[in-house]
């Protein structure tokens, strides 16, 4: 696991070595064990390494035999031994035992199609000095991140946005389409970032660039939900068990201590159960809990840990988290509306005290239809509300004052189809954004509204409606929220998280399972539960689903009330001229009266803290270094950057 960065000058000029060094310095938390740089004609590659495999000779960048092809790599190639053996038979010579070296020889053999043979999580950059071509690649599901931007005559890329911001010619201007998306769906879009001109390379995509030519992006993988009705239900149950075991076994390869996150839900419990069956020593497991009973799941994690004989570690999280909240913007890179980043940060910190690699159960809800909103959609699809009635519901909702009980319910059922489903996912409606943002900010926001395109995309999906929703989540919610949170919060503590349920072969198989076997009579994940029956306690399989939620509501009404008000209604926030203080005050008042606005308030907090950390700072900042449990201290080469 590493962090990578680099620059390609499109006009062939030499790369500034200091700029690549600064980029690497800013992501030292991703790889505290080693650093490597390569500079060629018009290109500079850099990396920070977290040593997992081939601890002694796995230094990057790595080249082929004659030094004409170089690679920097973040991630793991789980089938690298099989690939390595095949490449040796084809005459390739290896100098190390690392999976990274496999990439350069695969590229020699197959060019850009090398990614088709890789089974793992990755982002990498290959520089071919003979062809003078840079190849950037991101794994199929988006487990590992990669940002890029064209800054003048340079194409720059990095594992994290903050590394790209080390270049003085990358401007810090808000991308208003991304701001709009954030306040709708908690994150920024798949192909853009919060800053104008800085992009994410989407999952399953390549970027190919050469000096003197325009760069291009290509898709190399996508999942197709095509149910296979030739097989029995028993076949899918047995094949699921086989693929999960194979996927977990591949991810147990490590030369450093390894453990697992354990929430007590069926996904993480299935991973721990499989690990226990493959390991000779007790599995190290890590859990987070809360004093607030409605949010605490430690009893279920303890049940699984006891039944499987794991070496269990847990932490109860208190509302005294101001230090954590202040750290998050640095590590998250962008505003992020999902408050479960807090417990993810803390469980990663707990795990880092014992292991370097952790397996998690992420992806199960998307693959096997585990979200409650799928069951809700199934029920709502049964309603047949005439258009005349729906128009009446909309008028009634518009006449009711904001915050009045039942208003959102009426508005929701005034929609139909994809528009209704997207309404259930939307944080702030169009009308609410008009009140939340200052007039000029709202004008910019309105010009780049992505919600209609999301609705159109969902409406055009062919086939079963449930498969359409799963596909939407696999392409958006999973990489933009779940995997972003896990990557940034684990890397903040220099640990690697592996995700067995997102092995692409398992994902492709899950897409062939008939949707009726996933959501059956309102029961989510039915086929997955059948596969785990007998392997896990019934109490785990049959328990109601809980998200990775935290008691923000009580915290915001209690110990954190003053912090929230002082932050969101501060003079700094007002001077920025983006958000409307009177409407923020109204949100806080509604929250104090008991309305659940946790995610809305957290998104506002995250946006404001990000603005202070990144938007308000001077353009050129370099890392001076900081302890692992706090964000790096930054200093400006021109003037002081706010801490």
NUKE-929570 format. One line per 5 residues: number of its first residue (from 1); for each residue x, y, z of C-alpha. Coordinates in nm, 2 decimals. Each point is the difference from the previous one (the first is absolute). Example, Ala and Ser with C-alpha at 12.3 -4.5 7.8 and 13.67 -1.06 7.14 Angstrom:
# NUKE-929570
1> 1.23:-0.45:0.78  0.14:0.34:-0.07
//
This chain:
# NUKE-929570
1> 0.00:0.00:0.00  0.14:0.34:-0.10  -0.07:0.34:-0.12  0.11:0.10:-0.35  0.05:0.33:-0.17
6> 0.14:0.14:-0.32  0.03:0.26:-0.27  0.01:-0.03:-0.38  0.10:0.32:-0.19  -0.20:0.01:-0.31
11> 0.25:0.22:-0.18  0.30:-0.23:0.10  0.16:0.24:0.24  0.19:-0.14:0.30  -0.21:-0.07:0.31
16> 0.07:0.21:0.31  0.14:-0.26:0.25  -0.10:0.21:0.29  -0.37:-0.01:-0.10  -0.01:-0.38:-0.02
21> 0.18:-0.01:0.34  -0.26:0.23:0.16  -0.28:-0.21:-0.15  0.14:-0.31:0.17  0.06:0.18:0.33
26> -0.36:0.09:0.02  -0.11:-0.37:0.00  0.27:-0.14:0.23  -0.28:-0.16:0.21  -0.08:-0.23:-0.29
31> 0.35:-0.14:0.00  0.22:0.07:0.30  0.25:-0.28:-0.07  0.17:0.11:-0.32  0.01:0.26:-0.28
36> 0.11:-0.02:-0.36  0.03:0.24:-0.29  0.07:-0.04:-0.37  0.06:0.27:-0.26  0.03:-0.03:-0.37
41> -0.04:0.22:-0.30  -0.31:0.21:0.08  -0.13:-0.24:0.27  0.03:-0.03:0.38  -0.14:-0.29:0.21
46> -0.01:-0.02:0.38  -0.13:-0.23:0.27  -0.03:-0.05:0.37  0.01:-0.37:0.10  -0.18:-0.19:0.28
51> 0.19:-0.33:-0.01  -0.23:-0.31:-0.01  0.16:-0.25:-0.25  0.37:-0.05:-0.07  0.11:0.23:0.28
56> 0.37:0.00:-0.10  0.00:0.04:-0.38  -0.34:0.16:-0.07  0.13:0.36:-0.04  -0.17:0.21:-0.27
61> 0.01:0.12:-0.27  0.07:-0.33:-0.17  0.11:-0.04:-0.36  0.02:-0.28:-0.26  0.33:-0.17:-0.09
66> 0.14:0.28:-0.22  -0.14:0.29:0.20  -0.23:0.12:-0.28  -0.33:-0.05:0.19  -0.06:0.13:0.36
71> -0.29:-0.04:0.24  -0.13:0.14:0.33  -0.28:-0.19:0.15  -0.25:0.02:0.29  -0.19:-0.31:0.09
76> 0.03:-0.38:-0.02  0.00:-0.24:-0.29  -0.13:-0.32:0.16  0.07:-0.23:-0.29  0.35:0.13:-0.05
81> 0.17:-0.34:0.06  -0.20:-0.16:-0.28  0.07:0.29:-0.23  0.37:0.00:0.09  0.03:-0.37:-0.08
86> -0.16:0.05:-0.34  0.22:0.31:-0.08  0.31:-0.20:0.09  -0.10:-0.27:-0.24  -0.03:0.28:-0.26
91> 0.36:0.10:0.06  -0.03:0.29:0.25  0.26:0.04:0.27  -0.09:0.11:0.35  0.23:0.18:0.25
96> -0.24:0.01:0.30  -0.27:-0.20:0.16  -0.26:0.28:0.00  -0.33:0.01:-0.18  0.09:0.35:-0.13
101> 0.26:-0.15:-0.24  -0.26:-0.21:-0.16  -0.17:0.31:-0.14  0.30:0.11:-0.21  0.04:-0.34:-0.16
106> -0.38:-0.03:-0.06  0.02:0.34:-0.17  0.29:-0.12:-0.22  -0.21:-0.30:-0.10  -0.35:0.14:-0.04
111> 0.03:0.38:0.00  -0.30:0.18:0.15  -0.19:-0.33:0.01  0.22:-0.11:0.29  -0.28:0.11:0.24
116> -0.23:-0.27:-0.14  0.22:-0.27:0.16  0.04:0.16:0.34  -0.22:-0.11:0.30  0.03:0.25:0.27
121> -0.04:0.36:0.12  0.23:0.25:-0.16  0.09:0.33:-0.15  0.33:0.02:-0.19  0.19:0.21:-0.25
126> 0.22:-0.16:-0.27  0.25:0.21:-0.19  0.11:-0.15:-0.34  0.31:0.20:-0.10  0.02:-0.16:-0.34
131> -0.36:0.09:-0.10  0.01:0.31:0.22  -0.34:-0.10:0.15  -0.14:0.03:0.35  -0.26:-0.25:0.10
136> -0.21:0.06:0.31  -0.24:-0.27:0.12  -0.26:-0.05:0.28  -0.14:-0.33:0.12  -0.34:-0.12:-0.11
141> -0.21:0.10:0.31  0.19:0.31:0.11  0.16:-0.14:0.32  0.31:0.22:-0.05  -0.02:0.37:-0.09
146> 0.17:0.20:-0.28  -0.04:0.37:-0.07  0.14:0.18:-0.31  0.00:0.35:-0.14  0.14:0.19:-0.29
151> 0.19:0.30:0.13  0.13:0.21:-0.29  0.23:-0.22:-0.20  0.01:-0.27:0.27  -0.21:-0.30:0.07
156> 0.02:-0.08:0.37  -0.14:-0.29:0.20  0.00:-0.13:0.35  -0.17:-0.23:0.25  -0.14:0.29:0.19
161> -0.12:0.35:-0.10  0.23:0.17:0.25  0.30:-0.12:-0.19  -0.12:0.17:-0.32  -0.05:0.32:0.20
166> 0.37:0.02:0.07  0.04:0.13:-0.36  -0.03:0.38:-0.01  -0.17:0.00:-0.34  -0.29:-0.21:0.12
171> -0.27:0.26:0.08  -0.23:-0.04:0.30  -0.34:0.08:-0.15  -0.32:-0.18:0.11  -0.16:-0.23:-0.25
176> -0.36:0.10:0.05  -0.14:-0.31:-0.16  0.20:-0.20:0.26  -0.13:0.22:0.28  -0.36:-0.06:-0.13
181> 0.07:-0.37:0.00  0.15:0.01:0.35  -0.31:0.16:0.15  -0.22:-0.26:-0.18  0.19:-0.32:0.05
186> 0.27:0.06:0.27  0.30:-0.02:-0.24  0.14:0.14:-0.32  -0.07:-0.16:-0.34  0.18:-0.30:-0.14
191> 0.20:0.19:-0.27  0.05:0.33:0.18  0.13:0.15:0.32  -0.10:0.29:0.22  0.25:0.21:-0.19
196> -0.05:0.11:-0.35  0.24:-0.17:-0.24  0.10:-0.28:0.23  -0.16:-0.33:-0.09  -0.02:-0.35:0.14
201> 0.09:-0.29:-0.23  -0.32:-0.21:0.01  0.01:-0.36:0.11  0.07:-0.24:-0.29  0.16:0.27:-0.21
206> 0.34:0.08:-0.15  0.16:0.34:-0.09  0.25:0.00:-0.28  0.22:0.30:-0.07  0.30:0.10:-0.21
211> 0.19:0.33:-0.04  -0.12:0.20:-0.29  -0.34:-0.18:-0.01  -0.32:0.03:0.19  -0.06:-0.26:0.27
216> -0.30:-0.23:-0.02  -0.20:-0.22:0.24  -0.12:-0.35:-0.08  -0.23:-0.25:0.19  0.14:-0.35:0.03
221> -0.26:-0.17:0.23  -0.37:0.02:0.10  -0.23:-0.23:0.17  -0.32:-0.13:-0.17  -0.29:-0.11:0.21
226> -0.13:-0.30:-0.21  -0.19:-0.25:0.22  0.08:-0.37:-0.08  -0.31:-0.21:0.04  0.16:-0.32:-0.12
231> 0.13:-0.09:0.35  -0.18:-0.09:0.33  0.01:0.20:0.31  0.22:-0.26:0.16  0.26:0.06:-0.27
236> 0.02:0.37:0.08  0.03:-0.07:0.37  0.29:-0.25:-0.05  0.18:0.22:-0.26  -0.03:0.30:0.23
241> 0.17:-0.19:0.28  0.28:-0.11:-0.23  0.07:0.34:-0.15  0.00:0.17:0.34  0.25:-0.25:0.14
246> 0.22:0.04:-0.31  -0.02:0.38:0.02  0.09:0.00:0.37  0.29:-0.25:-0.05  0.15:0.22:-0.26
251> -0.01:0.30:0.24  0.18:-0.18:0.28  0.33:0.02:-0.18  0.21:0.24:0.21  0.34:0.03:0.17
256> -0.14:0.23:0.27  -0.26:-0.05:0.27  -0.36:-0.03:-0.13  -0.35:0.03:0.16  -0.36:0.09:-0.08
261> -0.26:0.26:0.07  -0.30:-0.16:0.18  -0.33:0.20:0.03  -0.21:-0.30:0.09  -0.19:0.02:-0.32
266> -0.02:-0.29:-0.25  0.25:0.15:-0.24  0.29:0.05:0.23  -0.09:-0.32:0.20  0.01:-0.21:-0.32
271> 0.35:0.13:-0.07  0.12:-0.07:0.35  -0.16:-0.35:-0.01  0.18:-0.08:-0.32  0.33:0.14:0.13
276> -0.03:-0.22:0.31  -0.05:-0.31:-0.21  0.32:0.08:-0.20  0.22:0.12:0.28  0.20:-0.21:0.25
281> 0.02:0.28:0.25  -0.30:0.20:0.15  -0.11:0.29:-0.22  0.05:0.34:0.14  -0.33:0.19:-0.02
286> -0.09:0.37:0.07  -0.33:0.17:0.09  -0.13:0.34:0.09  -0.30:0.06:0.23  -0.19:0.28:0.17
291> -0.16:0.06:0.34  -0.32:0.09:-0.17  -0.19:-0.34:-0.02  -0.18:0.06:-0.32  0.34:0.03:-0.18
296> 0.21:-0.25:0.18  0.05:-0.34:-0.18  0.29:-0.12:0.22  -0.21:-0.29:0.14  -0.03:-0.15:-0.35
301> 0.37:0.04:-0.08  0.08:-0.16:0.34  -0.23:-0.29:-0.09  0.18:-0.07:-0.33  0.34:0.05:0.16
306> -0.08:-0.24:0.28  -0.15:-0.26:-0.23  0.30:0.01:-0.24  0.27:0.04:0.27  0.15:0.32:-0.13
311> 0.24:0.23:0.18  -0.25:0.28:0.04  0.06:0.37:0.05  -0.26:0.27:0.04  -0.04:0.37:0.08
316> -0.30:0.19:0.13  -0.02:0.34:-0.17  -0.09:0.31:0.21  -0.14:0.33:-0.13  0.34:0.17:0.09
321> 0.11:-0.02:-0.37  0.09:0.36:-0.08  0.36:-0.10:-0.06  -0.11:-0.27:-0.25  -0.24:0.24:-0.18
326> 0.28:0.25:-0.04  0.22:-0.27:-0.15  -0.24:-0.15:-0.25  0.01:0.28:-0.27  0.37:-0.06:-0.05
331> -0.03:-0.37:-0.05  -0.34:0.00:-0.19  0.13:0.25:-0.26  -0.35:0.11:-0.10  -0.31:0.09:0.19
336> -0.17:-0.32:0.10  -0.36:-0.02:0.14  0.01:-0.35:0.15  0.07:0.03:0.38  0.09:-0.37:0.02
341> 0.35:0.12:-0.10  0.04:0.07:0.37  -0.04:-0.36:0.13  0.20:-0.12:-0.31  0.28:0.23:0.10
346> 0.00:-0.13:0.35  -0.03:-0.37:-0.08  0.29:0.04:-0.24  0.20:0.17:0.28  -0.08:-0.29:0.23
351> 0.10:-0.26:-0.26  0.33:0.18:-0.08  0.12:-0.06:0.35  0.00:-0.38:-0.07  0.01:-0.07:-0.38
356> 0.09:0.16:-0.34  -0.25:-0.18:-0.22  -0.38:-0.02:0.07  -0.28:-0.18:-0.19  -0.34:0.16:-0.01
361> -0.35:-0.11:-0.11  -0.08:0.30:-0.22  -0.20:-0.07:-0.32  -0.24:-0.25:0.13  -0.30:0.24:0.00
366> 0.06:0.10:-0.37  0.06:-0.36:-0.12  -0.28:-0.18:0.18  -0.26:0.28:0.04  0.04:0.07:0.37
371> -0.11:0.36:0.03  -0.34:0.07:0.16  -0.07:0.25:-0.28  -0.03:-0.29:-0.24  -0.28:-0.15:0.21
376> -0.16:0.34:0.03  0.01:0.04:-0.38  -0.16:-0.34:-0.04  -0.29:0.11:0.22  -0.04:0.34:-0.16
381> 0.01:-0.14:-0.35  -0.32:-0.19:0.09  -0.18:0.34:0.04  -0.19:0.13:-0.30  -0.07:0.36:0.06
386> -0.18:0.19:-0.28  0.18:0.30:-0.14  -0.29:0.23:0.12  0.04:-0.12:0.36  0.38:0.04:-0.02
391> -0.05:0.36:-0.12  -0.22:0.06:0.30  0.25:-0.15:0.24  0.27:0.24:-0.14  -0.22:0.30:0.05
396> -0.09:-0.10:0.35  0.37:-0.05:0.08  0.09:0.34:-0.14  -0.27:0.16:0.22  0.14:-0.15:0.32
401> 0.27:0.18:0.20  0.35:-0.14:-0.01  0.07:-0.25:0.28  -0.37:-0.08:0.04  -0.07:-0.37:0.05
406> -0.12:-0.18:-0.31  0.12:0.27:-0.25  0.29:-0.21:-0.13  -0.22:-0.31:-0.01  -0.26:0.17:-0.23
411> 0.27:0.15:-0.22  0.17:-0.34:-0.04  -0.32:-0.17:-0.12  -0.06:0.28:-0.25  0.29:-0.15:-0.20
416> 0.00:-0.32:-0.19  0.26:-0.25:-0.13  0.36:0.10:0.00  -0.08:0.35:0.12  -0.16:-0.14:0.31
421> 0.29:-0.23:0.08  0.25:0.27:-0.05  -0.20:0.22:0.24  0.05:-0.25:0.27  0.38:0.03:-0.04
426> 0.01:0.38:-0.03  0.14:0.19:0.30  -0.12:0.35:-0.09  -0.27:0.05:-0.26  0.02:0.27:-0.27
431> -0.22:0.23:0.21  0.20:-0.06:0.31  0.32:0.08:-0.18  -0.15:0.33:-0.12  -0.04:0.10:0.37
436> 0.33:-0.15:0.12  0.23:0.17:-0.25  0.05:0.37:-0.06  -0.16:0.13:-0.32  0.32:0.01:-0.21
441> 0.11:-0.33:0.13  -0.33:-0.16:-0.08  0.01:0.15:-0.35  0.33:-0.18:-0.06  -0.14:-0.31:0.16
446> -0.31:-0.01:-0.21  0.20:0.03:-0.32  0.17:-0.34:0.07  -0.28:-0.22:0.15  0.09:-0.37:-0.05
451> -0.33:-0.13:0.16  -0.19:0.00:-0.33  0.27:-0.21:-0.17  0.00:-0.25:0.29  -0.37:-0.04:-0.04
456> 0.03:-0.04:-0.37  0.27:-0.25:0.03  -0.20:-0.21:0.25  -0.31:0.03:-0.22  0.18:-0.14:-0.30
461> 0.13:-0.31:0.17  -0.14:-0.31:-0.16  -0.09:-0.32:0.17  -0.11:-0.06:0.36  -0.06:0.31:0.21
466> 0.20:-0.14:0.30  0.30:-0.08:-0.23  -0.02:0.36:-0.11  0.02:0.14:0.35  0.29:-0.24:0.08
471> 0.19:0.11:-0.30  -0.05:0.37:0.09  0.14:-0.07:0.35  0.29:-0.19:-0.13  0.09:0.29:-0.23
476> -0.06:0.28:0.24  -0.07:-0.06:0.37  0.25:-0.28:0.04  0.31:0.17:-0.15  -0.10:0.36:0.09
481> -0.10:-0.06:0.36  0.07:-0.34:0.14  0.34:-0.07:-0.16  0.12:0.36:0.02  -0.07:0.00:0.38
486> 0.17:-0.33:0.06  0.31:0.09:-0.21  0.06:0.35:0.15  -0.07:-0.09:0.36  0.21:-0.32:-0.01
491> 0.29:0.18:-0.18  -0.01:0.27:0.26  0.14:-0.26:0.23  0.22:-0.17:-0.26  -0.20:-0.33:-0.02
496> -0.12:-0.19:-0.31  -0.36:-0.11:-0.03  -0.08:-0.29:-0.23  -0.36:-0.06:-0.12  -0.06:-0.36:-0.09
501> -0.37:0.04:-0.10  0.12:0.24:-0.27  0.22:-0.25:-0.18  -0.12:0.07:-0.36  -0.06:-0.37:-0.07
506> -0.23:-0.01:0.30  -0.17:0.32:-0.11  -0.06:-0.14:-0.35  -0.14:-0.32:0.14  -0.24:0.19:0.24
511> -0.13:0.19:-0.30  -0.12:-0.33:-0.15  -0.21:-0.09:0.31  -0.37:0.06:-0.07  -0.13:0.31:0.18
516> -0.29:-0.21:0.15  0.26:-0.19:0.20  0.16:0.32:0.15  -0.31:0.18:0.11  -0.28:-0.24:0.08
521> -0.33:0.10:0.16  0.17:0.30:0.16  0.30:-0.19:0.13  0.32:0.15:-0.12  0.32:-0.21:-0.08
526> -0.21:-0.31:0.01  0.24:-0.21:-0.22  0.30:0.12:0.20  -0.17:-0.08:0.33  -0.07:-0.35:-0.13
531> 0.37:-0.04:-0.09  0.11:0.10:0.35  -0.27:-0.21:0.18  0.18:-0.26:0.21  0.33:0.19:-0.02
536> -0.11:0.29:0.21  -0.23:0.03:0.31  -0.36:0.04:-0.10  -0.01:0.31:0.22  0.24:0.17:-0.24
541> -0.17:-0.12:-0.32  -0.36:0.09:0.11  0.07:0.33:0.18  -0.14:0.32:-0.15  0.25:0.19:-0.20
546> 0.17:0.31:0.15  0.22:0.23:-0.19  0.33:0.12:0.14  -0.17:0.29:0.17  0.11:0.21:0.29
551> -0.21:0.20:0.25  0.06:0.34:-0.15  -0.34:0.13:0.09  0.05:-0.03:0.37  0.36:0.12:-0.03
556> -0.10:0.31:-0.19  -0.27:0.07:0.25  0.24:-0.06:0.29  0.38:0.04:0.03  0.05:0.11:-0.37
561> -0.28:0.26:-0.02  0.23:0.29:0.07  0.26:-0.13:-0.25  -0.26:-0.03:-0.27  -0.14:0.35:0.05
566> 0.33:0.17:0.03  0.12:-0.17:-0.32  -0.30:0.04:-0.23  -0.10:0.35:0.11  0.35:0.14:0.03
571> 0.12:0.32:-0.16  0.23:-0.21:-0.21  -0.29:-0.19:-0.15  -0.20:0.31:-0.05  0.28:0.18:-0.18
576> 0.04:-0.28:-0.25  -0.34:0.09:-0.13  -0.11:-0.35:-0.10  -0.24:-0.12:0.26  -0.30:0.19:0.15
581> 0.04:0.05:0.38  -0.38:0.05:0.06  -0.08:-0.34:-0.17  0.28:-0.17:0.19  -0.15:0.14:0.32
586> -0.34:-0.14:-0.10  0.16:-0.35:-0.06  0.16:0.01:0.34  -0.33:0.10:0.16  -0.19:-0.28:-0.17
591> 0.27:-0.24:0.11  -0.03:0.12:0.36  -0.37:-0.06:-0.01  0.06:-0.37:-0.08  0.00:-0.02:-0.38
596> 0.27:-0.24:-0.14  0.23:0.23:-0.20  0.33:-0.17:0.10  0.12:-0.05:-0.36  -0.09:0.35:-0.10
601> 0.19:0.15:0.29  0.29:-0.22:-0.05  0.03:0.08:-0.37  0.00:0.37:0.10  0.27:-0.06:0.26
606> 0.21:-0.20:-0.25  -0.03:0.26:-0.27  0.09:0.29:0.23  0.30:-0.18:0.15  0.12:-0.10:-0.35
611> -0.03:0.37:-0.11  0.21:0.11:0.29  0.26:-0.27:-0.05  0.04:0.01:-0.38  -0.19:0.29:-0.16
616> 0.11:0.28:0.24  0.37:-0.10:0.00  0.26:0.16:-0.22  0.06:-0.19:-0.32  0.34:-0.15:0.06
621> 0.04:-0.21:0.32  0.24:-0.28:0.09  0.00:-0.25:0.27  0.24:0.05:0.28  -0.11:-0.33:0.17
626> -0.23:-0.08:0.29  -0.07:-0.29:0.23  -0.21:-0.28:-0.14  -0.30:0.08:0.22  -0.04:0.36:-0.12
631> 0.00:0.16:-0.35  0.33:0.12:-0.14  0.10:0.36:0.09  0.01:0.21:-0.31  0.21:0.30:-0.08
636> 0.00:0.23:-0.30  0.29:0.10:-0.21  -0.15:0.33:-0.06  -0.20:0.07:0.32  -0.13:-0.19:0.30
641> -0.27:-0.26:-0.07  -0.26:-0.03:0.27  0.05:-0.31:0.21
//
